[in-house]
Amino acid sequence: MTGRVGHLASFLRFLMVGGSFSLGYAVLTTALINFAGAPPLVTSVVVYLVCIPLAFLAQRRFAFGQSSNRRYGLLIYTATQVVCLTFVATIASRFVSYDLLLDTALYLFTAGIAAVASYLICRFIIFRSPPDEAGQ
C-alpha cells in the first residue's frame, strides 16, 4: 500500500500499538506504585525499558509492515525511547501524587507525548520506505 492511504493506515496501526503500550505502561506503573509501594522513578524506568523491544517488534511488523530489521533500526528506536523515557520518568517522578486517577492521567499524558515523538522518528527515519518501494 502506497501513498496517503498507506501512510494513514500505518499511522492508525502505530496508534493502536503505541496506545496499547502506553495504556499498559500507565496501568502497570500506577499499580506497582500505588498497590505494591514501588518507588516511582525506578518503577517508571523499569516498566518503560521492558516495553522497548516488545514495542519495536510490534511497530516493525504490525504498524509499518516490515519483516526484517533495517540497519541500526533497533539502536535508533532504543535511543529514541531512552530520550522519551528520560522525559517521562522526570515528569512522573516530580509530579506523582499517589492518587490512582491523577497518577494514571499523568502517566498517560507523558507517555502520549513520548509516543508522538516516537512516531515521527519511526515514520521518517527508522521505518522509512526506500523510494522505489514507496513509488516515488
C-alpha atoms as one frame of an Amber mdcrd trajectory, in Angstrom:
protein
   0.000   0.000   0.000   1.483   3.357  -1.005   0.592   7.000  -0.908  -1.637
   8.723   1.584  -3.835   5.696   2.217  -0.773   3.616   3.117   0.588   6.319
   5.412  -2.781   6.756   7.102  -3.087   3.005   7.631   0.440   2.908   9.115
  -0.393   5.830  11.380  -3.585   4.173  12.626  -1.755   0.904  13.283   1.026
   2.839  15.037  -1.606   4.473  17.251  -3.068   1.069  18.100   0.326  -0.365
  19.061   1.513   2.795  20.804  -1.801   3.263  22.570  -1.747  -0.315  23.812
   1.789   0.007  25.131   1.057   3.440  26.640  -2.016   2.137  28.398  -0.155
  -0.948  29.612   2.749   1.213  30.810   0.442   3.645  32.619  -1.695   0.996
  34.311   1.225  -1.236  35.312   3.338   1.667  36.592   0.449   3.150  38.558
  -0.478  -0.235  40.024   3.081  -1.029  41.078   3.478   2.373  42.733   0.068
   2.532  44.405  -0.548  -1.102  45.336   2.967  -2.512  45.746   4.638   0.609
  47.118   7.296   0.592  44.399   9.438   3.750  44.069   8.072   5.992  41.270
  11.285   6.757  39.340  12.689   3.222  39.332   9.289   1.727  38.529   8.726
   4.096  35.630  12.170   3.353  34.184  11.959  -0.436  34.522   8.467  -0.739
  33.059   9.395   1.568  30.176  12.589  -0.399  29.412  10.681  -3.681  29.325
   8.326  -2.174  26.745  11.065  -1.021  24.296  11.951  -4.263  22.449   8.366
  -5.502  22.532   7.059  -2.240  21.094   9.795  -2.185  18.436   8.790  -5.625
  17.192   5.103  -4.690  17.185   5.741  -1.412  15.362   8.051  -3.020  12.836
   5.719  -5.857  11.925   2.233  -4.505  12.523   2.405  -0.731  12.124   4.994
  -0.441   9.374   4.743  -3.925   7.816   8.428  -4.778   7.771   9.522  -8.332
   8.421  13.232  -7.690   8.895  15.383  -5.212  10.762  16.711  -2.196   8.946
  20.290  -1.276   9.640  20.546   0.330  13.089  16.741   0.340  13.396  16.620
  -1.149  16.871  19.516   1.053  18.012  17.808   4.245  16.798  14.496   3.079
  18.231  16.136   2.331  21.580  17.861   5.734  21.642  14.558   7.412  20.840
  12.851   5.519  23.633  15.626   6.345  26.123  15.145  10.048  25.400  11.380
   9.587  25.758  11.981   7.582  28.939  14.047  10.399  30.392  11.216  12.817
  29.708   8.508  10.519  31.095  10.469   9.499  34.185  11.475  13.064  35.008
   7.932  14.395  34.761   6.410  11.378  36.515   8.837  11.423  39.423   8.348
  15.134  40.006   4.559  15.168  39.839   3.469  11.776  41.249   0.611  12.357
  43.698  -0.124   8.809  44.916  -3.703   9.335  43.760  -4.750   6.472  41.477
  -6.686   8.548  38.925  -4.339  11.537  38.852  -1.268   9.330  38.514  -2.864
   7.295  35.729  -3.659  10.528  33.881  -0.107  11.777  34.464   1.462   8.611
  33.065  -0.939   8.525  30.115  -0.227  12.156  29.260   3.557  11.843  29.435
   3.558   8.510  27.600   1.337  10.082  24.925   3.795  12.900  24.298   6.612
  10.365  24.080   4.553   8.293  21.630   4.067  11.229  19.252   7.802  11.916
  19.185   8.464   8.223  18.651   6.019   8.022  15.721   7.688  10.896  13.915
  11.109   9.290  14.263   9.799   5.840  13.299   7.902   7.141  10.286  10.577
   9.416   8.862  13.813   7.692   9.956  13.576   4.098  11.196  10.831   2.572
   9.045  11.042   4.895   6.060  10.440   3.002   2.856  13.101   3.263   0.171
  11.983   5.482  -2.766  11.498   2.500  -5.123   9.142   0.792  -2.615   7.118
   3.943  -1.969   6.564   4.610  -5.652   8.423   7.917  -5.531
